Amino acid sequence: MALCLHNLGDLYVRQSHGTGKSFYAEALEHLQKSLRISEKRGDRRSIANTTGAIGGVHLELEQYSQALSCFQRRLDLTKEMGERERVAESLGDIGWCRYKMGHADTALTYLHRSLALAEELGAADPARQSLSRLHAVYAARGDYERAYAYYQRSTAHTDSLQDEKSRQQLNELLAEHEAKQKENKIALLEKNERLQAMEQDRLQDALDRHRLESLQRTQEVKLLASEHEIQQLELDRAAANLARQKVETELQEQDVATLRKDRELQSSKLERETLIRNGAIAAFVLLLLFAVLVYRRIRDRRRSSELRAEAAEYKARAAEAQSLATVVESERRERKLQQQYSRRLLEAQETERKRMAGELHDSIGQEALVIKNRIRRAMNRHDPGPELKSDLEKTVETSSLLLEDIRRITRNLRPMQLERSGLTETLRDLVQQLRESTPLTVDAHVDDIDGVFSQEREMDVYRIVQEGLNNTIRHSDADAVHVRIQKDNGTVRIEVSDDGKGFDLAEATLESKGLGLQGISERVQMLGGKLHVETAPGAGTQLTASLPHMVET
């Protein structure tokens, strides 16, 4: 059935080509029915064939977005099935669709991939079609030299396929004969569909009658059940009166015992409140001591990292001074060693940040959460007085603030979202945090740059944007900041600008913001890019970094 509907759809497409009339709507209807049947059966080959045919109809109708979606789905299916010739056809169709949508650069990428795969497989039809399309794209771009080269190659393929075209003409004549037979089959199928619809209406009427009878029976059962419930309620009311009399007698006997226990409860309550108050005070003192120890630990580790970095710098410079032979060689090696030192220093910083973030989250954060939960459990188990309850609530609030600070420090040291959601989403989240946490007016545009850089270098790109925004917050006194991250011809362009007070770039190295610019410059050099800073006192600041793609897309 699916194959029949697919063939009918192809027939309508051919009639549209041969007669000049548009039968594309009928073709889409039959092809989509065929696709639904193939999807129910799980026939991936039929799904791929029908999806490609639907994409071809959308392409003829200039519905390029729908066509692109269909061709992309066919590409994924043919890759899974290992049908490489069909993969080459799909890549060529995607490239042509991209060209029709105005994305000439992306179109050329897909068409070259299609041509390379087709020539590798020796597939003549996909190769000829890709060559013809490459000729059209380069001609439209004004690159007539390449267009002519691909035209010659396409002509060579066409000459080799003349005999095959003769056979195709014969097949087309046979197809016209079969078309007439298929028209009769179309009429028969439409008649069968109407008969099936009438049968479904008859079955639906019978089902409605059955449901109505079931509803009437259900209402009768509910009526009987409600009468039984009334009788049961009357019996329950009589039993409740007897139980109430019995309870009143027992309550009178318990009143005497309750008076005796009141004095014992009051004394035990005083002892319990004293115990809870002492525990809360001890927990608060331990929490403060814990916070002091955490601060000292972080400060000592940071100082240790700085000392190791300084020692590495001194060793690198000493080794450099001993190995220099000439001035030219000295300058070249100095730049190389400086880049190596910067790379190692930044990698050591990232490693230390990752380790500290893990310790803060896994040890200190968990212990603070345990203290908070224990205080809440103590408040739920006992009934402290108003004053003690207020102290405990303040302690819980302080624990919550400590946990929030630990999470913020952990996020700044190592953004876990970078590994979970990718670079693009992490940068957009960084911009959103800036909007929510500062009074600045933030104008941002971030292109999708996932997969452009290796995983090791994505952290450097994130730090470049983060340090640029930090410099704006700390030093610029700006009212607005603009962030632009765009892909353009094999490069990623990062712009961070503000309308703040600006600064003297020549004197920047003597101030704290010079360290930020130095870190940004070192990361840009590690990525093989270029950094440009435009600023002047009172004229704002614009930082622009151009980074080459590290991974081919």
C-alpha positions in Angstrom: 0.0 0.0 0.0 2.8 2.4 0.9 4.7 1.6 -2.4 1.5 2.2 -4.4 0.8 5.5 -2.8 4.5 6.5 -3.3 4.2 5.6 -7.0 1.0 7.6 -7.4 2.8 10.6 -5.8 5.7 10.2 -8.3 3.1 10.0 -11.1 1.6 13.3 -10.1 5.0 14.9 -10.0 5.8 13.7 -13.5 2.5 15.0 -14.8 3.3 18.4 -13.4 6.6 18.3 -15.3 5.2 16.9 -18.5 1.9 18.8 -18.9 2.8 22.2 -17.4 -0.1 21.9 -14.9 0.4 21.8 -11.1 -0.4 18.5 -9.5 2.0 19.0 -6.6 -0.8 19.2 -3.9 -2.1 15.7 -5.0 1.5 14.4 -5.1 2.1 15.7 -1.5 -1.1 14.1 -0.2 -0.3 10.6 -1.6 3.4 10.8 -0.5 2.5 11.8 3.0 0.0 8.9 3.3 2.8 6.6 2.1 5.2 8.1 4.7 2.7 7.5 7.5 2.3 3.8 6.5 6.1 3.3 6.3 6.6 4.9 9.7 4.0 2.6 11.3 5.8 -0.4 9.7 9.3 0.9 10.7 10.6 0.5 7.1 13.5 3.0 7.2 14.4 2.5 3.5 10.8 3.4 2.4 10.8 6.3 4.9 14.1 7.7 3.4 12.7 7.3 -0.2 9.4 9.0 0.5 10.9 11.8 2.6 13.3 12.6 -0.3 10.4 12.7 -2.7 8.4 15.0 -0.4 11.5 17.3 -0.1 11.7 17.4 -4.0 8.0 18.5 -4.2 8.6 21.3 -1.6 11.7 22.4 -3.5 9.6 22.7 -6.7 7.0 24.8 -4.7 9.9 27.0 -3.4 9.1 25.9 0.2 12.7 25.7 1.1 12.5 25.3 4.8 10.2 22.2 4.5 12.4 20.8 1.7 15.6 21.2 3.9 14.0 19.4 6.8 13.0 16.5 4.5 16.5 16.2 2.9 18.2 16.4 6.3 16.0 13.5 7.6 16.8 11.4 4.5 20.5 12.1 5.1 20.3 10.9 8.7 18.5 7.7 7.6 20.8 6.8 4.7 23.8 7.3 7.0 22.3 4.9 9.5 21.7 2.3 6.8 25.2 2.8 5.2 23.8 3.7 1.8 26.7 6.0 0.8 25.4 6.8 -2.8 22.1 8.0 -1.3 24.1 10.0 1.2 25.9 11.7 -1.7 22.4 12.5 -3.3 21.1 13.9 0.1 24.2 16.1 0.6 23.7 17.5 -3.0 20.0 18.2 -2.4 20.7 20.0 1.0 23.4 22.1 -0.7 21.1 23.1 -3.6 18.3 23.9 -1.0 20.8 26.1 1.0 21.7 27.9 -2.2 18.0 28.6 -3.0 17.6 30.0 0.6 20.5 32.5 0.0 23.2 30.6 1.9 25.8 30.2 -0.9 28.8 29.5 1.4 27.0 26.7 3.2 25.6 25.4 -0.1 29.2 25.1 -1.6 30.3 23.1 1.4 27.5 20.5 1.0 27.9 20.3 -2.8 31.7 19.7 -2.5 31.1 17.0 0.0 28.5 15.4 -2.3 30.8 15.5 -5.3 33.8 14.1 -3.3 31.7 11.1 -2.0 30.1 10.5 -5.4 33.4 10.4 -7.2 34.8 8.1 -4.5 31.9 5.7 -5.1 32.0 6.1 -8.9 28.3 7.2 -8.8 27.8 9.0 -12.1 24.4 10.6 -11.5 25.1 12.2 -8.1 28.5 13.4 -9.5 27.0 15.0 -12.6 24.2 16.7 -10.6 26.7 18.1 -8.1 29.0 19.4 -10.9 26.0 21.1 -12.6 24.9 22.7 -9.3 28.4 23.9 -8.5 28.6 25.5 -12.0 25.3 27.3 -11.3 26.4 28.5 -7.8 29.8 29.8 -8.8 28.3 31.5 -11.9 25.8 33.3 -9.6 28.6 34.4 -7.4 30.5 35.9 -10.3 33.4 33.3 -10.1 33.2 32.5 -13.8 36.6 30.7 -13.9 35.5 28.0 -11.4 32.0 28.0 -12.9 33.5 27.2 -16.4 35.7 24.5 -14.9 32.8 22.7 -13.3 30.8 23.2 -16.5 33.5 21.3 -18.5 33.5 18.5 -15.9 29.7 18.3 -16.0 29.7 18.2 -19.8 32.2 15.3 -19.7 29.9 13.4 -17.4 26.9 14.2 -19.6 28.7 12.8 -22.8 29.4 9.6 -21.0 25.8 9.2 -20.1 24.3 9.7 -23.6 23.5 6.0 -24.0 21.9 5.9 -20.6 19.7 8.9 -21.6 18.5 6.9 -24.6 17.4 4.2 -22.2 15.8 6.8 -20.0 13.7 8.1 -22.9 12.5 4.6 -23.5 11.7 4.2 -19.8 9.7 7.5 -19.9 7.6 6.2 -22.8 6.9 3.1 -20.8 6.1 5.3 -17.7 3.5 7.2 -19.7 1.9 3.9 -20.6 1.9 2.9 -17.0 0.5 6.3 -15.9 -2.7 5.6 -17.7 -3.1 2.3 -15.9 -2.3 4.0 -12.6 -5.0 6.6 -13.1 -7.5 3.8 -13.2 -5.9 2.5 -10.0 -6.3 6.0 -8.4 -10.0 6.0 -9.1 -10.3 2.5 -7.6 -8.4 3.5 -4.5 -10.5 6.6 -3.9 -13.7 4.5 -4.2 -12.3 2.0 -1.6 -11.5 4.9 0.7 -15.1 6.2 0.5 -16.4 2.6 1.3 -14.1 2.4 4.3 -15.3 5.8 5.5 -18.9 4.6 5.3 -18.1 1.4 7.2 -16.3 3.4 9.9 -19.4 5.6 10.3 -21.6 2.5 10.7 -19.3 1.1 13.4 -19.2 4.5 15.2 -23.0 4.6 15.4 -23.1 1.1 16.9 -20.4 2.0 19.4 -22.4 5.1 20.4 -25.5 3.0 21.0 -23.6 0.6 23.1 -22.1 3.4 25.2 -25.6 4.9 25.8 -26.9 1.5 27.1 -23.8 1.2 29.4 -24.5 4.7 30.8 -28.1 3.8 31.6 -27.1 0.7 33.4 -24.4 2.6 35.4 -27.0 5.2 36.6 -29.3 2.4 37.8 -26.4 0.8 39.8 -25.5 4.2 41.3 -29.2 4.7 42.4 -29.2 1.4 44.2 -25.8 2.2 45.8 -27.1 5.6 47.1 -30.1 3.9 48.8 -27.8 1.5 50.5 -25.5 4.3 51.6 -28.5 6.1 53.3 -29.3 3.0 55.3 -25.6 2.7 56.3 -25.4 6.3 57.4 -28.4 5.8 59.8 -26.6 2.8 61.3 -23.4 4.8 61.6 -25.2 7.7 63.3 -26.6 5.4 66.0 -23.2 3.8 66.6 -21.6 7.2 66.8 -24.0 8.2 69.6 -23.0 5.2 71.6 -19.3 5.8 71.0 -19.7 9.5 72.0 -21.2 8.5 75.3 -18.4 6.1 75.9 -15.7 8.7 75.0 -17.2 11.3 77.3 -16.9 8.8 80.2 -13.3 8.1 79.3 -12.5 11.8 79.0 -13.7 12.5 82.5 -11.4 9.7 83.8 -8.5 11.1 81.8 -8.9 14.7 83.0 -7.6 13.6 86.4 -4.6 11.8 84.9 -3.9 14.9 82.6 -3.7 17.2 85.6 -1.1 15.0 87.1 1.1 14.9 84.0 1.0 18.7 83.4 3.6 19.3 86.0 5.9 16.6 84.6 5.6 18.0 81.1 6.4 21.6 82.1 9.6 20.5 83.8 10.7 18.3 80.8 9.8 21.2 78.4 12.1 23.5 80.2 15.0 21.0 80.0 14.3 20.4 76.3 14.3 24.1 75.4 17.6 24.6 77.3 19.1 21.7 75.3 17.9 23.0 72.0 19.2 26.6 72.7 22.7 25.2 73.6 22.7 23.1 70.5 21.8 26.0 68.3 24.5 28.2 69.8 27.0 25.4 69.3 25.9 24.9 65.7 26.2 28.6 64.9 29.7 28.8 66.4 30.8 25.7 64.4 29.3 27.3 61.2 31.2 30.5 61.7 34.4 28.6 62.4 33.8 26.4 59.3 33.4 29.6 57.1 36.7 31.0 58.5 38.5 27.8 57.8 37.1 27.7 54.2 38.2 31.3 53.6 41.7 30.6 54.9 42.0 27.4 52.8 41.0 29.2 49.6 43.4 32.1 50.3 46.3 29.7 51.0 45.7 27.7 47.9 45.4 30.8 45.7 48.7 32.1 47.2 50.3 28.7 46.6 49.2 28.8 42.9 50.6 32.3 42.5 54.0 31.2 44.0 54.2 28.2 41.7 53.4 30.4 38.7 56.1 32.9 39.7 58.6 30.1 40.1 57.7 28.7 36.7 58.1 32.2 35.2 61.5 32.7 36.8 62.7 29.2 35.5 61.4 29.9 32.0 63.2 33.3 31.9 66.4 31.8 33.2 66.3 29.0 30.6 65.6 31.5 27.9 68.5 33.8 28.9 71.0 30.8 28.7 69.7 29.5 25.3 69.7 32.8 23.4 72.5 33.1 20.8 71.4 36.1 18.7 69.0 39.0 19.1 66.6 37.6 16.4 66.7 34.1 17.9 66.2 35.7 21.3 63.1 37.5 20.3 61.6 34.4 18.6 62.3 32.1 21.6 61.1 34.7 24.0 57.7 34.9 22.3 57.5 31.1 22.1 58.4 30.6 25.8 56.0 33.4 26.8 53.2 31.7 24.9 54.1 28.3 26.5 54.3 29.9 29.9 51.0 31.7 29.5 49.3 28.5 28.2 50.7 26.5 31.2 49.8 29.2 33.6 46.2 29.4 32.3 45.8 25.7 32.2 47.1 25.4 35.8 44.6 28.1 36.8 41.8 26.3 35.1 42.9 23.0 36.7 43.1 24.6 40.2 39.7 26.3 39.7 38.1 23.0 38.6 39.6 21.2 41.7 38.6 24.0 44.1 35.1 24.1 42.6 34.8 20.3 43.1 36.0 20.6 46.7 33.6 23.5 47.5 30.6 21.7 45.9 31.3 18.1 47.2 32.7 18.8 50.7 32.0 22.2 52.0 28.6 22.6 50.2 27.4 19.2 51.4 28.5 19.8 55.0 26.8 23.2 55.1 23.6 21.6 53.7 23.8 18.9 56.5 24.0 21.6 59.2 21.1 23.4 57.7 19.0 20.2 57.5 19.9 19.2 61.0 18.7 22.5 62.5 15.4 22.3 60.6 14.9 18.7 61.8 15.5 19.8 65.4 13.0 22.6 65.0 10.4 20.1 63.6 10.9 17.5 66.3 10.7 20.0 69.2 8.7 23.1 70.0 11.2 25.8 70.9 10.1 29.1 72.4 9.7 32.3 70.3 13.1 33.7 71.0 14.9 30.4 70.4 12.8 29.8 67.2 13.9 33.2 65.9 17.6 32.4 66.5 17.2 29.0 64.8 15.5 30.6 61.8 18.3 33.2 61.5 20.8 30.3 61.6 19.0 28.5 58.8 18.9 31.7 56.8 22.7 32.2 57.3 23.2 28.6 56.1 21.2 29.3 53.0 23.2 32.4 52.2 26.4 30.4 52.7 25.2 27.7 50.4 24.3 30.3 47.8 27.7 31.9 48.1 29.4 28.5 47.6 27.3 27.8 44.5 28.2 31.3 43.1 31.9 30.8 43.8 31.7 27.3 42.2 30.0 28.6 39.1 32.6 31.4 38.7 35.5 28.9 39.2 34.1 26.3 36.8 30.9 26.8 34.9 29.4 23.2 34.8 26.9 24.4 32.2 29.7 24.5 29.7 29.9 20.7 29.7 26.2 20.1 29.9 24.7 22.7 27.5 27.6 23.8 25.3 29.5 27.0 24.7 26.6 29.0 23.1 24.1 28.4 25.8 26.7 29.1 28.6 27.6 32.5 27.0 23.9 33.4 26.7 23.4 32.4 30.4 26.4 34.6 31.3 24.8 37.6 29.6 21.5 36.9 31.3 23.2 36.8 34.7 24.7 40.2 33.9 21.2 41.6 33.1 19.8 40.2 36.4 22.6 41.1 38.8 23.6 44.6 37.6 21.8 47.8 36.7 23.5 47.9 33.3 21.5 47.9 30.0 22.7 44.9 28.2 22.4 44.5 24.4 23.6 41.1 23.3 23.6 38.8 20.2 25.3 35.4 20.4 25.5 33.2 17.3 25.5 29.4 17.6 29.3 28.6 17.9 29.0 25.1 19.3 31.5 22.7 17.7 33.7 25.6 16.3 36.3 25.1 19.0 37.7 22.0 20.7 36.4 21.3 24.2 39.8 22.4 25.7 39.6 25.8 24.0 35.9 26.5 24.7 36.9 27.4 28.3 39.4 30.0 26.9 36.6 31.6 24.7 34.3 31.7 27.8 37.0 33.3 29.9 37.6 36.0 27.2 34.0 37.1 27.3 33.8 36.8 31.1 36.9 38.9 31.7 35.7 41.5 29.2 32.4 41.8 31.1 34.2 41.9 34.4 36.4 44.8 33.3 33.2 46.7 32.3 31.6 46.1 35.7 34.6 46.9 37.8 36.2 49.9 36.0 34.0 51.5 33.3 31.2 53.2 35.3 29.0 52.5 32.2 25.3 52.6 31.8 25.1 50.2 28.9 27.2 47.3 27.5 27.0 45.7 24.0 28.0 42.1 23.4 28.3 40.6 19.9 29.6 37.1 19.1 29.3 36.3 15.4 30.6 33.7 12.9 32.0 35.2 9.7 34.0 33.4 7.0 36.0 31.0 9.1 36.4 33.3 12.1 34.5 34.0 15.3 34.3 37.7 16.1 33.8 38.7 19.8 33.0 42.4 20.6 32.4 43.8 24.1 31.8 47.6 24.2 30.5 50.0 26.8 29.7 53.7 27.1 31.8 54.2 30.3 34.6 56.5 31.2 37.3 54.7 29.1 41.0 54.8 30.0 44.5 55.5 28.7 45.6 52.2 27.0 49.3 53.1 27.4 48.9 53.3 31.2 46.6 50.3 31.6 49.4 47.9 32.5 50.1 49.9 35.6 46.6 49.4 36.9 44.5 46.3 37.9 42.5 46.4 34.6 45.8 45.9 32.7 46.0 42.4 34.3 42.6 41.7 32.9 43.6 42.8 29.4 46.8 40.8 29.6 44.8 37.6 30.5 42.5 38.3 27.5 45.4 38.9 25.2 47.2 35.7 26.2 44.1 33.6 25.7 43.5 35.2 22.3 47.1 34.4 21.3 46.7 30.8 22.4 43.7 30.5 20.1 45.7 32.0 17.2 43.6 35.1 17.0 44.0 38.9 17.1 42.9 41.4 19.8 42.1 45.0 19.2 41.2 47.5 22.0 39.8 51.0 21.2 39.5 53.4 24.2 40.2 56.9 25.4 39.3 58.7 28.6 35.7 59.7 28.4 35.0 57.8 25.2 34.1 54.3 26.4 35.9 51.1 25.5 35.5 48.5 22.7 37.3 45.2 22.9 37.4 43.1 19.6 38.8 39.6 19.3 39.0 37.7 16.0 39.5 34.0 16.5 39.9 31.3 13.7 37.8 28.2 13.7 39.7 25.4 15.6 37.4 22.6 14.3 36.1 22.4 10.7 32.3 22.6 10.4 
